[in-house]
Every structure is written in C-alpha cells, then in structure tokens.
Amino acid sequence: MSSLGHQLATSVLVVGAGGAGLRAAIEVAEAGVAVIAVAKRAAEAAPAATAPGGAPWETAGTGEAWERHAADTLREGHLLADPRTAQVVARYAARGLQDVRRYGTWPDHRGRGLPGRHRPPWRPGDRHAAFEEEFTGAEVRRALRSRAAELGIPVLTGVYVTRLLVDDGSVFGAYGFDLADGSRYLVHADAVILATGGHTRIWRRTAARRDEGGGDAFRLAVEAGARLRDPELVRFHPLGLIGPEPAAGLLVSEAARGEGGVLLNSLGERFMARYDAEHMERGSRDRVTRAVHAEIEAGRGTRSGGVWLDLSHLPRETVLTRLPWVHQTLLDVQTLDITRDPVEVAPTAQYSMGGVWVRPEDHSTEVGGLFVIGEAASGLHGADGLEQNALIELLVYGRITGRAAAEYSAGLTVQRRSPAAVRAAAADVHRLLSADGDQNVRALLRSVRRVMTERAGAARDEAGLTAGLDEIGEIADRAEFAGVHIDIGGFQELAHAYDLRSAVLAARATLECARERRETRGSHHRSDHPEADPDLTVNLVWSPATGVRREPVPPIPTDIAELMRDVAVDAGRPG
C-alpha cells in the first residue's frame, strides 16, 4: 500500500454524497467553481432524508404562508430552535422545490395531510406537505443524482475521511483512505462542506444504516476546532422494527398510528390508556415513545423487548390503499401480513436534532472555510420538529451553503497548506494500522451502543447519565489498546477504529449535555425532572475543552411570535 496513493485539489470539497451533499455540490458546480464530493458509500445508496414526509406546501403560496411555517417550526421545536434558521428554511422552501423541478422532477400534490399545525385531534399522517409518503426522498435523491451527473461532478465513493486538515484556524482540505485497498487520499481544498449525517448509530436500535449516522461529522468538526450544539436532543421514533437483524431499526410509518393502528403490550392491553387516554395512539410522538419505553421497562414488553403494533382490526382495503408501503415492506422483511398479524416494534433513535454549531445565514462554523449541512448541523429542529423539515432543509441550505463555500473560495488571496498537518494525519492512520492490542474495536463499538441505549435512551435520569459517562470513559481507555487487523475484506477494521473515536466523542457530548438539561422538553425526557424548566430555554454548546456551556436562543421576531399559539412546553405536546 502506498503511503499516499491519491493527491487531489479542488476549490470546494464536499464530504458526504447524500441529499444534502449532492445539493451543495450542485450549487458549487453551477456557480462555475471546482468541486469534488467524497463518500463512504455509493451515492445511489445514500438516503435523502431519515423520515418520510414532504415539504410544506403552504410556502408555495403568498401572504403569511412562510411565516406560518416558521412559526410551526419554532413551536414544534419547543422554543430551542434558532428563529433565524427557521425563517431561512421557511422563506426559501418554495425555492427548494423549484430547484427540484428544474432538475427534472416535481412532487405530487396528492398529499392527504391536512394543512395546519399538529393540534388535537391529531393523526400522525397530518402534515402541511407538498407531497408525502416514503417515495418522496427517493424521488428527490434521483433528481439530485441526475443533475450531479449532468454537471460532471466527481463523486469518489469508498473513501473514508479520517481528518480535516487545518492551518491557523482554517481548513485546507481532508485526509483519508480507500476502504478497499487502503491507499491514502489527500485532497487540498479552499473550503470543506461536511454532510455526513448525525449520530443515531451510537444507539443499539437506530434508523440509520450500518455505515452512516455514527457521529463522524461531529468528530471531524470538533477535532478541527468547531463546537457541538444540543447533541442531547435526539428524536426517538416509537415504531422501529426489532428484527430480523438486517431490518432492525427500520421505521414503520407514523401513518400506521394515524390510520387506527393500536399498541398492545405482552398482556394484550391497549396500554396508551394509561399515558394519554384522550389521544391514545394518536398522541404526540414523544409521549407515545415514552409510553412504549415505560411498558418495556415495567416488564410488560415482548420477549424481544418490544410491544405489538396491531392493524388487523382495520379493513384490509384500508391497509392496502392507505398503507401500501408499510404492508409491502413487512411482507418483504418479515413475511408478515399486517392485515392479519401484529408487528413487534420498539423505540428507535431516528434523527439527530442537535449537531455542529453553525451560523444561520450560511451554515459556516467557527473554523474558517468549514461548513456543515443536513443532519450533521444544528439550529432548525430544537427539541423536536416537523419531520418534513429534514428534507426541505437540505434543499434550502444545500443551495445557500454551496454558494457561500464557492464565494469563500473565490475570495481567498492565498491557498493554505501545512505539511505538518498532513504528516500528522498520515501518522495517525499509520499508528492505528500498527496497533496490535487485545481489544476488539467492533466489540467496543457495541459497548458504546449498549451504554447509550441503557443510559441515554427514550428516558433518562441523573444517576444513569453519570454512570454512562463513567462507562464511556472506561471504553475510551480500552480503545487505547485496540488492535486493527486488515483482512480479505479490506480496511473495514481501520474504518471501525475511527468509527469508535467518533462514537465515543458523540456519546460523551450527548451524555454531558443530557445531564445538564435537567428538564423534560420535546424529545428529551428526564424521568427525575418531568417538567420543563424556563431557565433551560437555552442551547447547550459543547466542546472537549470547555465542556457544556449555555447559550441564549435568539429572540423570535414579533410577526412570527404572533402566529405561534401559546407554547406550554411540558412533558407532552406543545400548545
């Protein structure tokens, strides 16, 4: 293996080739600026959004439409979302949809979701969406891939980025290796856009696939000098599949609750009556998730650690016409016909609502030339959020950030280089390849996931979070004695060693911030602090050097605030 097999140079480097990364790369290329995208997996396999759902259709109208969308976003974020970010996404959502249309596709306006906010009585399928169902992300992704191909954007797949290269507080590229043959990559770039997702893979049951959502964006950004914001705010979905292994964590659409599905414990009880008798299964996602978790913890779960979602009482025609994707998916992965049999589900880490600290105007960071977009970034969602915003955000900020990175590159008068930083990155890879300790990196990764599941899952408390921090510290100590072995399968073991670093950092940040947030707000549930604390209407910003610091949330503009209903942030739904 050559110590340096590939040396490239470009104006803008995009790390990640999912929806956010491709949209940013397209904007850079359309501005006439050189861009390269690198990714661990093929672009065709990358998701465009974590959850189904479309983009707010109201933003395509006139008058106060976008302001209502911004108000809804802030309301659902339990007052922790950045009002400036919410306004940007709402104001330019229609532009994002127009871009998709320009790329050769246009969403279908057949969405059944009712316009307006999530107010009881509420069905989980209700959305103010331009288009819905699980095909939304796939169609947008197809359009983005098509446009990227038209522009001839180089997308290098099978490349694992180990470190961002920094000199005097500014990035000048990235270092990594080929997952198949181990050859090294050195990419010089004026600006870097991180778009590699969040950190839900550090929980045992997650909607993220095996090689995504492991917190690598968090680690890369923090090691470069950036900070994290609200990493403790993670959305847990109540309806994640338990098995089989390849399908574990796959989400059953919230529409299953909206159409009348019921939740049963191992005793056959419709247990939501104990937790939300008024709304039952149609209650807020957070409340249903906590109820499912409570039943399992009380010993009323299934042998596999879940509960039953039952739709067998619904007319078969209703299931086949209103939930066709759910029906077909369960047939494919479990040979289960949900018109006759219940399906076993459990809370699943779905989406990172916190992430790298970024500026609302362009998602730049405190590191010169470093931008972060998509699930890796923070600011839009707060303590919860509108699911469809995940998709529209990548279209809005993909465009804005791509243009900002291109302009940053064009404005530079010198190109930074640091041979010392490159040597340090190369030496780090060499050190890991030479490691021959007795600790197995995959086993240590599983230990991180166990700790996070047990100590920082859908319900948290002070003792558990403190114990979790101690356990993560022990795992970090053991990681110093890990062995990395290259075999016929390539350099996956080396990738897992870096995954472990990312997981430990993301876990530590999450646990420290979760312990500091001694309240229940949105997706963050502290069983020892079941009420919201007005003094904690702040963002928690974290770095290894400073630990957790409180940062005030910017004020909500008066015209947006007037469109919000009174927000009572409590253990349940706002408003």
MIRO-149843 format. One record per residue (C-alpha): residue in one letter; y, z, x. Coordinates in Angstrom, 3 decimals. Layout:
// residues N
<A; <Y; Z; X>>
...
// end
This chain:
// residues 575
<M; <0.000; 0.000; 0.000>>
<S; <3.394; -0.985; 1.323>>
<S; <5.937; 1.823; 1.568>>
<L; <8.441; -0.494; -0.125>>
<G; <6.988; -3.462; -1.936>>
<H; <9.932; -4.466; -4.127>>
<Q; <13.646; -4.253; -3.442>>
<L; <15.927; -5.499; -6.206>>
<A; <19.616; -5.425; -7.006>>
<T; <21.457; -5.753; -10.303>>
<S; <24.696; -4.675; -11.927>>
<V; <23.057; -2.578; -14.672>>
<L; <19.575; -1.078; -14.661>>
<V; <18.043; -0.042; -17.996>>
<V; <15.170; 2.443; -17.727>>
<G; <13.084; 2.020; -20.877>>
<A; <12.286; -1.078; -22.914>>
<G; <12.026; 0.306; -26.433>>
<G; <14.566; -0.491; -29.121>>
<A; <17.456; 1.387; -27.507>>
<G; <16.812; -0.017; -24.035>>
<L; <16.454; -3.596; -25.241>>
<R; <19.607; -3.407; -27.373>>
<A; <21.615; -2.127; -24.415>>
<A; <20.184; -4.775; -22.085>>
<I; <21.052; -7.488; -24.611>>
<E; <24.658; -6.336; -24.752>>
<V; <24.940; -6.333; -20.968>>
<A; <23.448; -9.819; -20.724>>
<E; <25.690; -11.168; -23.476>>
<A; <28.667; -9.865; -21.518>>
<G; <27.564; -12.089; -18.639>>
<V; <26.570; -9.180; -16.404>>
<A; <23.295; -8.971; -14.473>>
<V; <20.764; -6.575; -15.964>>
<I; <17.156; -5.553; -15.321>>
<A; <15.002; -3.367; -17.570>>
<V; <12.018; -1.385; -16.266>>
<A; <9.414; 0.415; -18.343>>
<K; <6.089; 2.181; -18.032>>
<R; <4.601; 0.231; -20.907>>
<A; <4.910; -3.324; -22.183>>
<A; <7.955; -3.869; -24.358>>
<E; <5.726; -5.154; -27.166>>
<A; <4.098; -1.739; -27.429>>
<A; <7.251; 0.354; -27.461>>
<P; <8.474; 1.836; -30.761>>
<A; <11.931; 1.179; -32.142>>
<A; <12.131; 4.492; -33.920>>
<T; <9.995; 7.555; -34.301>>
<A; <10.008; 7.734; -38.070>>
<P; <10.021; 5.199; -40.857>>
<G; <13.209; 4.555; -42.713>>
<G; <16.055; 2.129; -42.650>>
<A; <19.763; 2.260; -42.086>>
<P; <22.385; 3.460; -44.535>>
<W; <23.191; 0.616; -46.883>>
<E; <26.406; 2.239; -48.048>>
<T; <28.005; 1.432; -44.712>>
<A; <27.896; -2.253; -45.599>>
<G; <30.384; -1.623; -48.409>>
<T; <34.061; -0.826; -48.439>>
<G; <36.276; 2.174; -49.075>>
<E; <34.903; 5.559; -48.074>>
<A; <31.307; 4.342; -47.590>>
<W; <31.081; 5.012; -43.867>>
<E; <32.901; 8.312; -44.246>>
<R; <30.250; 9.451; -46.756>>
<H; <27.551; 8.501; -44.279>>
<A; <29.306; 10.542; -41.566>>
<A; <29.664; 13.483; -43.956>>
<D; <25.976; 13.333; -44.853>>
<T; <25.034; 13.212; -41.182>>
<L; <27.082; 16.304; -40.385>>
<R; <25.831; 18.152; -43.430>>
<E; <22.180; 17.451; -42.649>>
<G; <22.833; 18.454; -39.029>>
<H; <23.696; 21.986; -40.174>>
<L; <27.121; 21.782; -38.508>>
<L; <25.751; 21.294; -34.974>>
<A; <26.141; 17.511; -34.766>>
<D; <29.143; 16.126; -32.898>>
<P; <31.561; 14.846; -35.581>>
<R; <32.844; 12.145; -33.226>>
<T; <29.333; 10.792; -32.650>>
<A; <28.584; 10.875; -36.383>>
<Q; <31.741; 8.889; -37.089>>
<V; <30.903; 6.258; -34.470>>
<V; <27.395; 5.735; -35.857>>
<A; <28.602; 5.613; -39.466>>
<R; <31.580; 3.375; -38.763>>
<Y; <29.564; 0.801; -36.820>>
<A; <26.267; 0.925; -38.730>>
<A; <27.107; -2.280; -40.601>>
<R; <27.884; -3.958; -37.268>>
<G; <24.464; -2.883; -36.023>>
<L; <22.768; -4.534; -38.968>>
<Q; <24.837; -7.673; -38.465>>
<D; <23.604; -7.818; -34.880>>
<V; <20.010; -7.695; -36.058>>
<R; <20.749; -10.524; -38.451>>
<R; <22.303; -12.517; -35.618>>
<Y; <19.093; -12.087; -33.642>>
<G; <17.107; -13.809; -36.341>>
<T; <16.072; -11.246; -38.944>>
<W; <17.652; -9.440; -41.847>>
<P; <16.399; -6.301; -43.551>>
<D; <15.179; -6.498; -47.104>>
<H; <17.336; -4.724; -49.707>>
<R; <14.363; -3.775; -51.841>>
<G; <14.567; -0.122; -50.812>>
<R; <13.704; 2.203; -53.667>>
<G; <15.613; 5.093; -52.141>>
<L; <18.430; 6.434; -54.232>>
<P; <21.874; 6.357; -52.653>>
<G; <23.473; 9.695; -52.016>>
<R; <22.591; 12.938; -50.311>>
<H; <19.427; 14.998; -50.335>>
<R; <20.179; 17.184; -53.331>>
<P; <17.587; 18.795; -55.577>>
<P; <15.670; 17.444; -57.323>>
<W; <14.772; 15.517; -54.198>>
<R; <11.983; 13.151; -53.274>>
<P; <11.283; 12.757; -49.542>>
<G; <11.451; 8.997; -50.016>>
<D; <15.023; 9.126; -51.289>>
<R; <17.389; 7.547; -48.768>>
<H; <20.579; 5.545; -48.790>>
<A; <18.783; 2.854; -46.828>>
<A; <19.285; -0.852; -46.372>>
<F; <15.570; -1.288; -46.038>>
<E; <12.712; 1.134; -45.812>>
<E; <9.007; 1.610; -45.260>>
<E; <7.170; 1.654; -41.985>>
<F; <7.792; -2.014; -41.204>>
<T; <11.499; -1.501; -40.520>>
<G; <11.194; -0.519; -36.877>>
<A; <8.652; -3.231; -36.160>>
<E; <10.922; -5.940; -37.564>>
<V; <13.959; -4.729; -35.621>>
<R; <11.836; -4.475; -32.481>>
<R; <10.624; -8.048; -32.954>>
<A; <14.202; -9.273; -33.269>>
<L; <15.285; -7.406; -30.134>>
<R; <12.365; -8.743; -28.097>>
<S; <13.121; -12.249; -29.272>>
<R; <16.788; -12.026; -28.311>>
<A; <15.994; -10.472; -24.925>>
<A; <13.593; -13.329; -24.218>>
<E; <16.216; -15.900; -25.231>>
<L; <18.638; -14.353; -22.754>>
<G; <16.029; -14.308; -19.996>>
<I; <16.405; -10.576; -19.376>>
<P; <13.898; -9.461; -16.715>>
<V; <11.703; -6.692; -18.136>>
<L; <9.488; -5.160; -15.456>>
<T; <6.599; -3.266; -17.027>>
<G; <4.118; -0.907; -15.452>>
<V; <6.898; 0.621; -13.325>>
<Y; <7.243; 4.410; -13.184>>
<V; <10.718; 5.618; -12.197>>
<T; <10.458; 8.837; -10.193>>
<R; <14.088; 9.449; -9.314>>
<L; <17.603; 8.229; -9.955>>
<L; <19.466; 7.544; -6.725>>
<V; <22.743; 9.434; -6.451>>
<D; <25.507; 9.494; -3.857>>
<D; <28.537; 11.757; -4.150>>
<G; <28.056; 12.354; -7.864>>
<S; <27.421; 8.732; -8.889>>
<V; <24.222; 6.760; -9.379>>
<F; <23.460; 3.660; -7.380>>
<G; <20.001; 2.796; -8.673>>
<A; <16.499; 4.148; -9.061>>
<Y; <13.248; 4.567; -7.155>>
<G; <9.724; 4.257; -8.495>>
<F; <6.257; 2.806; -8.100>>
<D; <3.870; 0.329; -9.691>>
<L; <1.315; 2.106; -11.857>>
<A; <-1.419; -0.401; -10.934>>
<D; <-1.148; -0.828; -7.155>>
<G; <1.266; 1.915; -6.114>>
<S; <3.763; -0.432; -4.486>>
<R; <7.248; 1.027; -4.398>>
<Y; <10.311; -0.177; -6.257>>
<L; <13.859; 0.280; -5.017>>
<V; <16.434; -1.011; -7.499>>
<H; <20.077; -0.919; -6.488>>
<A; <22.404; -0.872; -9.497>>
<D; <26.035; -0.069; -10.224>>
<A; <25.128; 1.657; -13.495>>
<V; <21.936; 3.065; -14.986>>
<I; <21.150; 3.453; -18.690>>
<L; <18.345; 5.907; -19.494>>
<A; <16.459; 5.058; -22.686>>
<T; <13.042; 6.670; -22.236>>
<G; <12.851; 8.901; -25.305>>
<G; <12.739; 12.635; -25.905>>
<H; <10.329; 15.472; -25.109>>
<T; <7.984; 15.918; -28.093>>
<R; <4.961; 15.106; -25.905>>
<I; <5.211; 18.599; -24.406>>
<W; <3.705; 19.966; -27.644>>
<R; <-0.008; 19.657; -28.250>>
<R; <0.371; 17.798; -31.521>>
<T; <3.041; 15.118; -31.391>>
<A; <4.046; 11.836; -32.989>>
<A; <4.761; 10.435; -29.507>>
<R; <2.144; 8.275; -27.863>>
<R; <0.355; 9.284; -24.682>>
<D; <2.819; 7.941; -22.151>>
<E; <6.085; 8.474; -23.997>>
<G; <8.279; 11.397; -25.013>>
<G; <7.263; 13.513; -22.042>>
<G; <10.771; 14.613; -21.115>>
<D; <11.145; 12.261; -18.155>>
<A; <14.666; 11.279; -19.250>>
<F; <15.580; 14.973; -19.271>>
<R; <14.237; 15.474; -15.743>>
<L; <15.719; 12.294; -14.289>>
<A; <19.143; 13.078; -15.730>>
<V; <19.136; 16.754; -14.739>>
<E; <17.963; 16.026; -11.195>>
<A; <20.814; 13.521; -10.942>>
<G; <23.319; 16.199; -11.947>>
<A; <23.556; 15.905; -15.748>>
<R; <23.043; 18.679; -18.314>>
<L; <20.984; 19.030; -21.483>>
<R; <22.366; 19.918; -24.913>>
<D; <20.376; 21.692; -27.646>>
<P; <16.873; 20.935; -26.316>>
<E; <15.518; 23.645; -28.623>>
<L; <16.337; 21.516; -31.683>>
<V; <13.152; 19.593; -32.374>>
<R; <12.123; 18.161; -35.721>>
<F; <8.606; 19.105; -36.819>>
<H; <7.004; 16.913; -39.463>>
<P; <4.648; 18.704; -41.884>>
<L; <2.248; 15.795; -42.296>>
<G; <0.762; 14.921; -38.905>>
<L; <-2.872; 13.850; -38.722>>
<I; <-5.215; 16.210; -36.893>>
<G; <-7.742; 13.589; -35.854>>
<P; <-9.540; 11.616; -34.683>>
<E; <-8.169; 12.001; -31.158>>
<P; <-6.605; 8.526; -30.843>>
<A; <-4.739; 9.091; -34.130>>
<A; <-3.877; 12.775; -33.670>>
<G; <-0.201; 13.315; -34.465>>
<L; <0.175; 10.077; -36.425>>
<L; <2.571; 10.815; -39.267>>
<V; <1.809; 10.426; -42.930>>
<S; <4.977; 9.095; -44.560>>
<E; <7.191; 11.633; -46.318>>
<A; <6.907; 9.306; -49.307>>
<A; <3.442; 10.819; -49.878>>
<R; <5.169; 14.048; -50.929>>
<G; <7.787; 12.181; -52.881>>
<E; <5.215; 10.300; -54.926>>
<G; <3.497; 13.511; -56.015>>
<G; <1.082; 14.488; -53.247>>
<V; <0.167; 18.184; -53.252>>
<L; <-0.639; 20.542; -50.391>>
<L; <-3.699; 22.791; -50.580>>
<N; <-4.958; 25.498; -48.247>>
<S; <-8.596; 26.181; -47.412>>
<L; <-8.895; 28.283; -50.575>>
<G; <-7.824; 25.334; -52.712>>
<E; <-4.481; 26.974; -53.542>>
<R; <-1.337; 24.897; -54.013>>
<F; <0.453; 27.239; -51.659>>
<M; <4.002; 25.838; -51.861>>
<A; <4.464; 28.019; -54.952>>
<R; <4.735; 30.953; -52.548>>
<Y; <7.503; 29.381; -50.483>>
<D; <9.551; 27.087; -52.747>>
<A; <8.470; 27.410; -56.371>>
<E; <11.382; 25.298; -57.581>>
<H; <10.784; 22.195; -55.488>>
<M; <7.167; 22.713; -54.346>>
<E; <6.066; 19.844; -52.057>>
<R; <9.344; 18.053; -52.668>>
<G; <11.311; 20.757; -50.907>>
<S; <13.113; 20.205; -47.635>>
<R; <11.008; 19.025; -44.720>>
<D; <11.847; 22.141; -42.706>>
<R; <10.770; 24.504; -45.466>>
<V; <7.525; 22.625; -46.111>>
<T; <6.765; 22.578; -42.383>>
<R; <7.258; 26.342; -42.146>>
<A; <5.081; 26.894; -45.209>>
<V; <2.239; 24.853; -43.729>>
<H; <2.569; 26.737; -40.459>>
<A; <2.579; 30.095; -42.264>>
<E; <-0.614; 29.264; -44.180>>
<I; <-2.395; 28.286; -41.000>>
<E; <-1.192; 31.407; -39.170>>
<A; <-2.326; 33.567; -42.103>>
<G; <-5.878; 32.273; -41.724>>
<R; <-5.793; 30.068; -44.812>>
<G; <-5.906; 26.808; -42.876>>
<T; <-8.825; 24.481; -42.372>>
<R; <-11.349; 24.909; -39.572>>
<S; <-9.439; 22.330; -37.547>>
<G; <-6.155; 24.185; -38.005>>
<G; <-4.509; 22.254; -40.814>>
<V; <-4.095; 22.053; -44.573>>
<W; <-5.015; 19.394; -47.127>>
<L; <-2.691; 16.726; -48.483>>
<D; <-4.176; 15.544; -51.763>>
<L; <-3.148; 12.413; -53.664>>
<S; <-6.423; 11.893; -55.514>>
<H; <-4.897; 13.032; -58.818>>
<L; <-2.420; 10.145; -58.773>>
<P; <-3.282; 6.854; -60.491>>
<R; <-4.956; 4.559; -57.960>>
<E; <-2.417; 1.849; -58.752>>
<T; <0.439; 4.198; -57.823>>
<V; <-1.044; 4.872; -54.400>>
<L; <-1.808; 1.209; -53.719>>
<T; <1.625; -0.035; -54.758>>
<R; <3.868; 2.824; -53.622>>
<L; <1.977; 3.988; -50.516>>
<P; <0.157; 0.882; -49.233>>
<W; <0.752; 1.610; -45.552>>
<V; <-0.451; 5.206; -45.878>>
<H; <-3.553; 4.066; -47.744>>
<Q; <-4.422; 1.345; -45.254>>
<T; <-3.735; 3.495; -42.203>>
<L; <-6.045; 6.264; -43.365>>
<L; <-8.753; 3.699; -44.078>>
<D; <-8.330; 2.300; -40.576>>
<V; <-8.193; 5.518; -38.550>>
<Q; <-10.358; 7.871; -40.606>>
<T; <-12.270; 5.553; -43.005>>
<L; <-10.711; 7.790; -45.653>>
<D; <-9.664; 6.588; -49.105>>
<I; <-6.739; 8.795; -50.120>>
<T; <-7.128; 7.719; -53.755>>
<R; <-10.335; 9.804; -53.762>>
<D; <-10.247; 12.293; -50.873>>
<P; <-7.631; 14.623; -49.348>>
<V; <-6.448; 14.222; -45.768>>
<E; <-6.123; 17.015; -43.225>>
<V; <-2.586; 17.464; -41.838>>
<A; <-0.619; 19.939; -39.716>>
<P; <2.939; 20.342; -38.366>>
<T; <3.670; 17.823; -35.631>>
<A; <6.527; 17.545; -33.133>>
<Q; <8.269; 14.414; -34.357>>
<Y; <11.710; 13.952; -32.837>>
<S; <13.960; 15.449; -30.150>>
<M; <17.329; 16.041; -31.773>>
<G; <18.795; 17.539; -28.626>>
<G; <18.852; 15.742; -25.305>>
<V; <21.057; 14.842; -22.385>>
<W; <24.731; 15.786; -22.755>>
<V; <26.729; 12.591; -23.317>>
<R; <30.270; 11.668; -24.282>>
<P; <30.607; 10.466; -27.872>>
<E; <32.689; 7.393; -27.061>>
<D; <30.136; 5.606; -24.851>>
<H; <27.234; 7.986; -24.064>>
<S; <28.272; 8.343; -20.454>>
<T; <27.306; 11.553; -18.647>>
<E; <28.968; 13.751; -16.071>>
<V; <27.242; 11.657; -13.402>>
<G; <29.236; 8.559; -12.529>>
<G; <27.583; 5.372; -13.784>>
<L; <24.807; 7.176; -15.680>>
<F; <24.487; 6.567; -19.426>>
<V; <21.830; 7.869; -21.843>>
<I; <20.935; 6.481; -25.268>>
<G; <18.366; 6.828; -28.012>>
<E; <16.216; 9.926; -28.436>>
<A; <16.971; 10.928; -24.842>>
<A; <20.615; 11.588; -25.768>>
<S; <22.155; 14.339; -27.896>>
<G; <25.067; 14.623; -30.282>>
<L; <24.174; 12.849; -33.516>>
<H; <21.479; 14.887; -35.218>>
<G; <22.409; 18.539; -34.758>>
<A; <19.802; 20.943; -36.099>>
<D; <18.248; 18.279; -38.305>>
<G; <19.426; 14.924; -39.507>>
<L; <18.956; 11.797; -41.548>>
<E; <15.780; 10.139; -40.309>>
<Q; <17.187; 6.640; -40.695>>
<N; <19.932; 7.504; -38.212>>
<A; <17.412; 7.297; -35.363>>
<L; <17.155; 3.559; -35.891>>
<I; <20.795; 2.789; -36.599>>
<E; <21.890; 4.950; -33.647>>
<L; <20.036; 2.779; -31.164>>
<L; <21.681; -0.339; -32.593>>
<V; <25.152; 1.202; -32.549>>
<Y; <25.057; 2.927; -29.177>>
<G; <22.879; 0.250; -27.605>>
<R; <25.810; -2.102; -28.111>>
<I; <28.562; 0.361; -27.184>>
<T; <26.813; 1.774; -24.131>>
<G; <25.626; -1.596; -22.881>>
<R; <29.196; -2.845; -22.962>>
<A; <30.500; 0.343; -21.306>>
<A; <27.960; 0.066; -18.477>>
<A; <28.882; -3.568; -17.920>>
<E; <32.575; -2.670; -17.776>>
<Y; <31.865; 0.233; -15.421>>
<S; <30.082; -2.133; -13.046>>
<A; <32.872; -4.703; -13.221>>
<G; <35.462; -2.045; -12.426>>
<L; <33.847; -0.808; -9.209>>
<T; <35.610; -1.670; -5.989>>
<V; <32.689; -0.637; -3.751>>
<Q; <28.923; -0.508; -4.151>>
<R; <27.496; 2.881; -3.331>>
<R; <24.489; 3.231; -1.039>>
<S; <22.806; 6.244; 0.522>>
<P; <19.873; 5.634; 2.868>>
<A; <19.298; 9.385; 2.882>>
<A; <18.814; 9.459; -0.894>>
<V; <16.342; 6.558; -0.682>>
<R; <14.422; 8.271; 2.110>>
<A; <14.256; 11.478; 0.086>>
<A; <12.859; 9.626; -2.942>>
<A; <10.243; 7.883; -0.792>>
<A; <9.285; 11.115; 0.946>>
<D; <8.800; 12.834; -2.407>>
<V; <6.287; 10.206; -3.528>>
<H; <4.520; 10.383; -0.161>>
<R; <4.289; 14.158; -0.368>>
<L; <2.640; 14.038; -3.771>>
<L; <0.202; 11.345; -2.663>>
<S; <-0.753; 13.552; 0.265>>
<A; <-1.243; 16.632; -1.911>>
<D; <-4.827; 17.852; -1.931>>
<G; <-4.633; 21.175; -3.721>>
<D; <-7.189; 22.615; -6.098>>
<Q; <-5.002; 22.488; -9.231>>
<N; <-5.575; 19.597; -11.642>>
<V; <-2.335; 18.037; -12.893>>
<R; <-3.814; 16.967; -16.231>>
<A; <-5.117; 20.461; -16.876>>
<L; <-1.686; 21.872; -16.059>>
<L; <-0.075; 19.407; -18.476>>
<R; <-2.446; 20.590; -21.190>>
<S; <-1.426; 24.155; -20.379>>
<V; <2.253; 23.301; -20.897>>
<R; <1.414; 21.798; -24.281>>
<R; <-0.610; 24.845; -25.259>>
<V; <2.238; 27.187; -24.309>>
<M; <4.844; 25.194; -26.208>>
<T; <2.629; 24.939; -29.283>>
<E; <1.894; 28.658; -29.324>>
<R; <5.308; 29.951; -28.247>>
<A; <7.852; 27.401; -29.485>>
<G; <6.321; 25.564; -32.407>>
<A; <7.488; 25.449; -36.009>>
<A; <8.140; 29.225; -35.963>>
<R; <9.480; 31.198; -33.001>>
<D; <10.324; 34.773; -32.045>>
<E; <11.801; 36.649; -29.085>>
<A; <8.533; 38.006; -27.734>>
<G; <6.796; 34.644; -27.909>>
<L; <9.642; 32.754; -26.257>>
<T; <9.883; 35.298; -23.440>>
<A; <6.137; 35.165; -22.901>>
<G; <6.323; 31.378; -22.947>>
<L; <8.915; 31.377; -20.172>>
<D; <6.687; 33.602; -18.054>>
<E; <3.716; 31.312; -18.673>>
<I; <5.702; 28.175; -17.840>>
<G; <6.792; 29.871; -14.614>>
<E; <3.169; 30.508; -13.717>>
<I; <2.291; 26.869; -14.436>>
<A; <5.167; 25.736; -12.213>>
<D; <3.814; 27.940; -9.412>>
<R; <0.332; 26.481; -9.807>>
<A; <1.782; 22.969; -9.799>>
<E; <2.788; 23.505; -6.166>>
<F; <-0.924; 23.476; -5.338>>
<A; <-1.870; 20.438; -7.400>>
<G; <-3.923; 17.619; -5.970>>
<V; <-3.196; 13.933; -6.599>>
<H; <-6.115; 11.551; -6.246>>
<I; <-5.945; 7.779; -6.508>>
<D; <-8.966; 6.084; -8.047>>
<I; <-10.085; 2.782; -9.512>>
<G; <-7.791; 3.343; -12.491>>
<G; <-4.694; 3.022; -10.319>>
<F; <-1.903; 5.507; -9.770>>
<Q; <-2.019; 7.338; -13.099>>
<E; <-2.647; 10.640; -11.354>>
<L; <0.624; 10.259; -9.463>>
<A; <2.375; 9.488; -12.752>>
<H; <0.875; 12.635; -14.280>>
<A; <2.223; 14.697; -11.374>>
<Y; <5.728; 13.533; -12.264>>
<D; <4.967; 13.995; -15.963>>
<L; <4.141; 17.612; -15.151>>
<R; <7.502; 18.099; -13.461>>
<S; <9.238; 16.635; -16.490>>
<A; <7.236; 18.767; -18.912>>
<V; <7.922; 21.993; -17.020>>
<L; <11.665; 21.310; -16.873>>
<A; <11.878; 20.301; -20.541>>
<A; <9.788; 23.311; -21.578>>
<R; <11.932; 25.730; -19.605>>
<A; <15.147; 24.331; -21.083>>
<T; <13.716; 24.415; -24.610>>
<L; <12.417; 27.973; -24.344>>
<E; <15.622; 29.350; -22.806>>
<C; <17.810; 27.733; -25.442>>
<A; <15.461; 28.702; -28.273>>
<R; <15.629; 32.315; -27.129>>
<E; <19.429; 32.163; -27.004>>
<R; <19.624; 30.702; -30.524>>
<R; <18.780; 33.902; -32.390>>
<E; <19.058; 32.450; -35.865>>
<T; <17.318; 30.113; -38.292>>
<R; <19.140; 26.829; -38.724>>
<G; <17.674; 23.481; -39.745>>
<S; <14.556; 22.707; -37.769>>
<H; <14.946; 25.809; -35.588>>
<H; <13.146; 28.741; -37.214>>
<R; <13.262; 32.219; -35.744>>
<S; <10.961; 34.486; -37.747>>
<D; <12.759; 37.501; -36.249>>
<H; <16.172; 36.069; -37.195>>
<P; <15.619; 34.387; -40.592>>
<E; <19.309; 33.856; -41.386>>
<A; <21.936; 31.623; -39.828>>
<D; <24.483; 33.227; -37.521>>
<P; <28.005; 31.777; -37.904>>
<D; <28.708; 32.732; -34.278>>
<L; <25.941; 30.337; -33.240>>
<T; <27.595; 27.293; -34.791>>
<V; <27.771; 26.080; -31.205>>
<N; <25.891; 23.713; -28.945>>
<L; <23.722; 25.246; -26.234>>
<V; <24.153; 23.386; -22.957>>
<W; <21.580; 23.914; -20.172>>
<S; <21.114; 23.144; -16.517>>
<P; <18.846; 24.759; -13.893>>
<A; <21.868; 26.042; -12.004>>
<T; <23.816; 27.619; -14.876>>
<G; <21.139; 28.348; -17.454>>
<V; <22.289; 28.387; -21.088>>
<R; <25.965; 28.164; -21.946>>
<R; <27.618; 27.949; -25.343>>
<E; <29.879; 25.004; -26.041>>
<P; <32.031; 24.747; -29.181>>
<V; <31.278; 21.970; -31.641>>
<P; <34.359; 19.739; -32.059>>
<P; <36.172; 20.174; -35.393>>
<I; <35.301; 17.983; -38.356>>
<P; <38.195; 15.728; -39.445>>
<T; <39.702; 16.734; -42.758>>
<D; <38.871; 13.495; -44.557>>
<I; <35.205; 13.809; -43.568>>
<A; <35.079; 17.511; -44.369>>
<E; <36.379; 16.863; -47.883>>
<L; <33.392; 14.600; -48.545>>
<M; <30.914; 17.272; -47.499>>
<R; <29.557; 19.667; -50.031>>
<D; <29.856; 23.352; -49.235>>
<V; <27.391; 23.922; -46.430>>
<A; <25.377; 27.108; -46.649>>
<V; <23.247; 26.990; -43.538>>
<D; <20.290; 29.206; -44.250>>
<A; <16.542; 29.212; -43.874>>
<G; <16.266; 26.326; -46.275>>
<R; <18.216; 23.227; -47.125>>
<P; <21.969; 22.999; -46.531>>
<G; <24.126; 22.672; -49.607>>
// end
